[in-house]
Amino acid sequence: MDCIASHIDLHLAKWVARKYKRVHGSLAQAYEWLRRIQSAKPCLFAHWEIWTRRERSTTRAG
């Protein structure tokens, strides 16, 4: 699952880099932008929701 989620995030970051002038051409800035969005709205994409749910369950167990 992690590999698939990373692949989806890569495509999202490439799209963000093309779409938004603030991060245009910088994949690192696009990833940072996505991380801020993910923190604010963890259920925006299905793979983020699954990831967030999984992180919560492992944190509670420890």
C-alpha positions as CSV (number, residue, x, y, z in Angstrom):
1,M,0.0,0.0,0.0
2,D,2.8,2.4,0.8
3,C,4.3,2.0,-2.7
4,I,0.9,2.8,-4.3
5,A,0.3,5.8,-2.1
6,S,3.7,7.2,-2.8
7,H,3.1,6.7,-6.5
8,I,-0.2,8.6,-6.3
9,D,1.4,11.4,-4.2
10,L,4.2,11.7,-6.9
11,H,1.6,12.2,-9.6
12,L,-0.3,14.7,-7.4
13,A,2.9,16.6,-6.7
14,K,3.7,16.7,-10.5
15,W,0.2,18.0,-11.1
16,V,0.5,20.7,-8.3
17,A,3.9,21.8,-9.8
18,R,2.2,22.3,-13.2
19,K,-1.0,23.8,-11.8
20,Y,0.1,26.4,-9.2
21,K,2.5,29.2,-10.0
22,R,3.9,29.3,-6.5
23,V,5.4,25.9,-6.7
24,H,5.9,25.8,-10.5
25,G,8.7,23.5,-11.5
26,S,9.7,22.5,-8.0
27,L,8.7,19.0,-7.1
28,A,10.1,19.6,-3.5
29,Q,7.8,22.6,-3.0
30,A,4.9,20.7,-4.5
31,Y,5.4,17.9,-2.0
32,E,5.6,20.5,0.8
33,W,2.4,22.0,-0.4
34,L,0.7,18.6,-0.5
35,R,1.9,17.9,3.1
36,R,0.3,21.1,4.3
37,I,-3.0,20.2,2.6
38,Q,-2.8,16.7,4.0
39,S,-2.4,18.1,7.5
40,A,-5.3,20.4,7.1
41,K,-7.6,17.9,5.3
42,P,-6.4,14.3,5.8
43,C,-9.6,12.8,4.3
44,L,-9.3,14.8,1.0
45,F,-8.0,11.7,-0.9
46,A,-8.9,8.1,-0.1
47,H,-5.2,7.0,0.2
48,W,-4.6,9.9,2.7
49,E,-7.6,8.8,4.7
50,I,-6.4,5.2,4.8
51,W,-2.9,6.4,5.8
52,T,-4.2,8.7,8.5
53,R,-6.4,5.9,9.9
54,R,-3.5,3.5,9.9
55,E,-1.2,6.0,11.6
56,R,-3.7,6.6,14.4
57,S,-4.2,2.9,15.0
58,T,-0.5,2.3,15.3
59,T,0.0,5.3,17.6
60,R,-2.7,4.2,20.0
61,A,-1.3,0.7,20.2
62,G,2.1,2.0,21.3
